[in-house]
Amino acid sequence: MAESAELYRPGLEGIVAGETSVSTVLQDSLAYRGYTIEDLAEHASFEETAYLLLRGELPSASQLAAFRSELDRHRPLNPHVLEVLRRIPAETPGMDVLRTTLSMAAHFDPYRGNDLDALVGRATYALAVVPGIIAARMRLLAGQPLIEPKPGLSHAAQFLYQAFGQMPTAMNEKILNLTFVLYAEHEFNASTFACRVTTSTLSDMYSALVTGIGTLKGPLHGGANEESIKAINQYKSAAEAQAATETQVGGGKLIMGFGHRVYKNGDHRARILEKYVEPLGRERNDMNRVEIYHAIKNVVWERKKIHMNVDYPCGLVYFFMGLPLDVYTPLFVASRISGWAAHAIEQFTNNRLIRPRSRYVGPEIRPYRPVGER
Ligand SMILES: CC(C)(COP(=O)(O)OP(=O)(O)OC[C@H]1O[C@@H](n2cnc3c(N)ncnc32)[C@H](O)[C@@H]1OP(=O)(O)O)[C@@H](O)C(=O)NCCC(=O)NCCS
């Protein structure tokens, strides 16, 4: 028997596990600090969004300029971080690389103490170095020289410039900025909750962020954007995709990029991002892939009445932008650090150790027998 009133739901489904003022995820709306995702997606840069999440209010022009120059100040990667990056085997998954190298970068944390400015500063440092790490890894794998950051670029343009070695098109900068805004924050999802658990032990910000990376990696969470494009790319035509998806759905297989623990009427972020799928497909002269995308989506809807989540259009959008598969989930991290850090700060400044109970389903108490008698 439990020692206290027992409330148990597998996967904590529907359980309220804490309070937050960072964002609200409801069936019919998503808002960061009271601003709807539609409004932010339409108008905000990622830098404004990250500032909003970290500080609670949108920045004034001078606050935004200061935040941008702080990001620029931290962008050049420490030589020891680069050295580690060069030594990691080529076949290592991008999320593992990020987990190791953000940990390495943490040793060069320029901030001291745990007041709000130091905590936000630490988040800013992590936000600045992660896209540089992803771009450097991309170029090392391609055998290309590394590109120094160019101060003054937007966060999205900076990554694309360092990744591809040339200034991005306005369209690519706009879409990457949009995905960064959409991915920035999502209440008590698995990785954010994991960050809060780590923080609740009074561990440090970087440990919380690295916890988040390990949790986001899984295909049931952030890894779905990579899996969804792998699925799209295995088909030659919409008819083939439709037939194969029918079989998979009929056989009870999970289709990556669909379904959500909270949203049952559709994911707002997916609808916002999907608007760019067709224009990009046309620009890339690859409407066949767009048709395959729709064919899979239609089967999952018709057969299971399950909507796509943001990872589904994101996989195809990143593919059209020419990004290698292995950076898709790391780019999710580049954005989500802002949400993770906002939650870590919130947890840290109003902390109670997160320590739930479990329901025991193992053997009854039994006597120990010495090894020779077993
Ligand atoms: C996100 C996810 C883990 C949420 O899962 P959940 O809240 O536990 O949802 P449930 O497992 O209760 O799903 C209810 C039903 O829909 C089915 N379902 C859910 N997602 C599905 C998917 N992507 N493909 C096919 N069927 C799916 C389940 O199998 C279940 O069917 P059943 O009632 O016949 O057994 C789940 O939808 C999933 O694994 N999606 C694929 C991974 C993904 O895209 N992750 C990114 C999330 S943003």
The ligand as a Gaussian input file, in Angstrom:
#p B3LYP/6-31G(d) Opt

LIG

0 1
 C        4.498000      12.409000     -29.311000
 C        3.969000      11.097000     -28.782000
 C        5.068000      10.393000     -27.967000
 C        2.772000      11.376000     -27.889000
 O        2.372000      10.159000     -27.441000
 P        1.191000       9.908000     -26.413000
 O        0.689000      11.128000     -25.791000
 O        1.692000       8.875000     -25.484000
 O        0.067000       9.403000     -27.389000
 P       -0.547000       7.984000     -27.373000
 O        0.559000       6.967000     -27.438000
 O       -1.464000       7.920000     -26.202000
 O       -1.342000       7.961000     -28.736000
 C       -2.690000       7.636000     -28.847000
 C       -2.872000       6.731000     -30.056000
 O       -2.356000       7.363000     -31.210000
 C       -1.330000       6.562000     -31.791000
 N       -0.245000       7.424000     -32.229000
 C        0.255000       8.475000     -31.568000
 N        1.245000       9.033000     -32.280000
 C        1.324000       8.309000     -33.423000
 C        2.152000       8.395000     -34.551000
 N        3.092000       9.326000     -34.641000
 N        1.976000       7.489000     -35.546000
 C        1.036000       6.541000     -35.467000
 N        0.228000       6.402000     -34.407000
 C        0.379000       7.279000     -33.395000
 C       -0.869000       5.657000     -30.666000
 O       -0.273000       4.473000     -31.172000
 C       -2.155000       5.408000     -29.956000
 O       -2.909000       4.492000     -30.710000
 P       -3.794000       3.388000     -30.000000
 O       -4.774000       4.141000     -29.156000
 O       -4.401000       2.668000     -31.128000
 O       -2.834000       2.558000     -29.204000
 C        3.514000      10.184000     -29.938000
 O        2.490000      10.823000     -30.660000
 C        4.658000       9.792000     -30.843000
 O        5.422000       8.869000     -30.543000
 N        4.837000      10.522000     -32.002000
 C        5.924000      10.253000     -32.892000
 C        7.193000      10.958000     -32.433000
 C        7.129000      12.440000     -32.608000
 O        6.743000      12.955000     -33.631000
 N        7.596000      13.144000     -31.562000
 C        7.643000      14.597000     -31.564000
 C        6.651000      15.157000     -30.596000
 S        6.587000      16.923000     -30.688000

